[in-house]
Amino acid sequence: MVGARTRGDGRLDASRGDDGPGSSFEELWSAFRALVNTREPAPAAPEFLAVQDELLQGLIVEAGITRVEDVAPCPADTRMGLWRGDITTIAADAIVNAANSALTGCWQPLHSCIDNAIHTFAGVQLRLECARIMAAQGHPEPTAQAKVTGANNLPCRRIIHTVGPIAQGAPTARHRRELARCYAACLDAAAAEGLTSVAFCCISAGVFGFPQAEAAQIAVEAVRAWLDANSAAGLRVVFDVFLDEDLAIYRRLLG
């Protein structure tokens, strides 16, 4: 990747890369992503950040940015909306990241989890910020709390990181309470920051193994209860889904 540069459209120019003149953009992008997925949290040279930021911002623009204002409100409750798409492309005040207890992102190269995607497209600055938060905290991030960071190259303003319960397909009563608290903690954090819109991913419904339908039911109930109790906050909530199954579930729940 040394010597690769970005073109005006945000893609890498492979003709100058060490991978050779025949390397495709996809090959170069995979190599870049794998490297940053495993890069230790450390300051990066301004020259690297300039190229990285141009690349990531170009890719996000090319994918298409969705404004939270353009997400249709749910007829049954206009405080909430449902949107299917890549959470790294939504321009909300905050997006929610389903983090792990280390809070420094997914270290598995090219992993498909949302934690990996958010850290990848935010840029290496995010891992460094999270590492500094964790160093100051001095212990792993507990389940069902929330930490707010900058968003760097993402179109949102802030990222709210929360660690969901690891249900492994068999959630207990404690897991259910913790999942509900994840949503409330994120909304508390958003209100404390003076934010007006939050886009939630499906917390714990991926590799943490919380059954999708039950996780969605808890999510909607927890968000509705928080909005009812905190109407002065004026928060708009968007549930972001990626899979057909999750879209169908949330449509049923939200009317």
C-alpha positions in Angstrom: 0.0 0.0 0.0 3.0 2.4 0.4 2.8 4.8 -2.5 -0.9 4.3 -3.2 -2.8 7.6 -3.5 -6.4 8.6 -3.8 -8.0 9.9 -6.9 -10.6 12.6 -7.0 -13.4 10.1 -6.6 -12.0 8.8 -3.3 -10.8 5.5 -4.7 -7.2 4.3 -4.5 -5.0 4.7 -7.6 -3.4 1.3 -7.8 -0.9 2.3 -10.4 1.5 3.7 -7.8 1.0 1.0 -5.1 3.7 -1.6 -4.1 1.1 -4.3 -4.8 1.9 -3.8 -8.5 0.2 -2.1 -11.4 -2.3 -4.9 -11.8 -3.7 -4.7 -8.3 -7.4 -3.9 -8.2 -9.0 -1.4 -5.9 -10.7 -4.2 -4.1 -7.4 -5.9 -3.4 -5.8 -2.7 -2.2 -8.8 -1.8 -0.1 -8.9 -5.3 1.6 -5.2 -5.0 2.4 -5.6 -1.5 3.8 -8.6 -2.5 5.9 -6.9 -5.6 7.2 -3.9 -3.5 8.3 -5.9 -0.8 10.1 -8.1 -3.5 11.7 -4.9 -4.8 13.5 -3.1 -1.5 14.0 -2.2 -0.7 17.6 -3.8 2.6 18.9 -1.1 5.2 18.3 -0.9 8.6 16.7 -0.6 8.5 12.9 1.5 10.7 10.7 -0.4 13.7 9.2 0.5 12.5 5.8 -1.1 9.1 6.4 -4.2 10.8 8.0 -4.6 13.1 5.0 -4.7 10.1 2.6 -6.8 7.9 4.8 -9.4 10.7 5.5 -9.7 11.5 1.8 -10.2 7.8 1.0 -12.8 7.1 3.7 -14.8 10.2 3.1 -14.8 9.6 -0.6 -16.0 6.0 -0.2 -18.8 7.1 2.2 -20.0 9.8 -0.3 -19.8 7.3 -3.1 -22.0 4.9 -1.1 -24.5 7.6 -0.5 -25.2 9.6 2.7 -28.7 9.5 4.2 -29.9 12.4 6.3 -31.8 11.3 9.4 -34.4 14.0 8.4 -35.1 11.9 5.3 -36.0 8.8 7.2 -39.8 8.5 7.3 -41.3 8.6 10.8 -43.3 5.5 11.9 -47.0 6.2 11.6 -47.7 4.8 15.1 -45.0 6.9 16.8 -43.4 9.7 14.9 -40.5 9.9 17.4 -39.1 6.8 15.9 -38.1 5.7 12.3 -37.0 2.6 10.6 -34.2 2.6 8.0 -32.4 -0.2 6.2 -28.8 0.5 5.3 -25.2 0.9 6.3 -25.0 2.8 9.6 -21.7 4.3 8.6 -23.5 6.4 5.9 -26.3 7.9 8.0 -26.0 11.6 9.0 -27.5 11.5 12.5 -26.3 13.4 15.5 -25.1 10.0 16.8 -24.9 6.4 15.8 -24.7 3.6 18.2 -21.8 1.1 18.0 -22.3 -2.4 19.5 -18.8 -2.6 21.1 -16.9 -5.2 23.1 -15.6 -4.7 26.6 -12.2 -3.6 25.3 -13.9 -0.7 23.5 -11.1 -0.4 20.9 -12.9 -2.0 18.0 -12.8 -5.4 16.4 -9.3 -6.6 15.8 -10.2 -9.4 13.4 -9.1 -8.4 9.9 -12.1 -7.8 7.5 -14.6 -9.1 10.1 -18.2 -8.2 9.1 -19.4 -7.0 12.5 -20.6 -3.4 12.9 -17.8 -2.6 15.4 -15.3 -3.4 12.6 -17.1 -1.3 10.0 -17.5 1.7 12.3 -13.9 1.7 13.3 -12.7 1.2 9.7 -14.7 4.0 8.2 -14.2 6.4 11.1 -10.5 6.0 10.8 -7.6 5.0 13.0 -8.2 8.1 15.1 -11.2 6.4 16.7 -9.2 3.4 18.1 -6.7 5.9 19.7 -9.5 7.9 21.3 -11.2 4.8 22.7 -7.8 3.5 24.0 -7.3 6.7 25.8 -10.7 6.5 27.4 -10.0 2.9 28.5 -6.6 3.8 29.9 -8.2 6.5 32.0 -11.0 4.2 33.1 -8.5 1.4 34.1 -10.9 -1.5 33.6 -12.9 -3.2 30.8 -16.2 -1.5 29.8 -19.1 -2.9 31.7 -22.2 -4.1 30.0 -25.1 -1.7 29.5 -23.2 1.6 29.8 -22.3 4.2 27.2 -19.3 6.1 26.1 -19.3 8.9 23.6 -16.6 9.6 21.1 -16.0 11.7 18.0 -17.0 10.3 14.6 -14.0 11.5 12.6 -14.7 10.6 9.0 -18.3 9.4 9.5 -21.2 11.7 8.5 -22.6 11.5 12.0 -21.4 13.9 14.8 -20.8 11.4 17.5 -20.5 7.7 18.1 -22.1 6.2 21.2 -20.4 2.9 22.2 -22.3 0.3 24.3 -21.5 -3.3 25.3 -24.5 -5.5 25.0 -25.1 -8.7 26.8 -23.6 -11.9 25.4 -26.7 -14.2 25.2 -25.3 -17.0 23.0 -28.8 -17.9 21.8 -30.4 -18.3 25.3 -31.0 -14.9 27.0 -31.7 -14.9 30.7 -33.7 -12.3 32.6 -30.5 -10.5 33.4 -29.6 -10.4 29.7 -33.0 -8.8 29.0 -32.5 -6.2 31.6 -29.0 -5.4 30.4 -30.1 -5.0 26.8 -32.9 -2.6 27.8 -30.4 -0.6 29.8 -28.1 -0.4 26.8 -30.7 1.5 24.9 -31.5 3.8 27.9 -27.8 4.5 28.6 -27.3 5.5 25.0 -30.2 7.8 25.0 -29.1 9.3 28.4 -25.7 9.9 26.9 -27.2 11.5 23.8 -29.4 13.8 25.9 -26.4 14.8 28.1 -24.5 15.8 24.9 -27.4 17.9 23.7 -28.0 15.7 20.6 -31.3 15.5 18.8 -31.1 12.2 16.8 -29.7 8.7 17.4 -29.5 5.8 15.0 -29.4 2.5 16.7 -27.9 -0.7 15.4 -29.3 -4.1 16.5 -27.4 -4.4 19.8 -26.4 -7.9 20.8 -28.4 -9.5 17.9 -25.2 -10.4 15.9 -22.2 -12.3 17.2 -23.5 -11.8 20.8 -26.3 -14.2 20.0 -29.4 -12.4 21.3 -32.4 -13.8 19.3 -33.4 -11.1 16.8 -37.1 -10.9 17.4 -36.7 -10.7 21.2 -33.9 -8.2 20.9 -36.0 -6.0 18.7 -39.0 -6.2 21.1 -36.8 -5.1 24.0 -35.3 -2.3 21.9 -38.6 -0.8 20.9 -40.1 -1.0 24.4 -37.0 0.4 26.0 -36.7 3.3 23.6 -40.4 4.1 23.8 -40.3 4.1 27.6 -37.3 6.4 27.6 -38.9 8.8 25.2 -42.1 8.9 27.2 -40.1 9.7 30.4 -37.9 12.3 28.7 -40.1 14.1 26.3 -38.3 17.4 26.9 -35.2 15.9 25.3 -36.8 16.0 21.9 -34.8 13.1 20.6 -35.6 11.3 17.3 -34.6 7.7 17.2 -33.9 5.6 14.1 -33.6 1.8 14.2 -31.1 0.9 11.5 -31.3 -2.7 10.2 -29.4 -4.5 7.5 -31.0 -7.9 7.1 -34.4 -8.7 5.5 -35.4 -10.6 8.7 -34.7 -7.6 10.9 -36.6 -5.3 8.6 -39.7 -7.5 8.8 -39.4 -7.8 12.6 -39.2 -4.0 13.2 -41.9 -3.3 10.7 -44.3 -5.5 12.7 -43.2 -3.8 15.9 -43.4 -0.2 14.7 -46.4 -0.5 12.5 
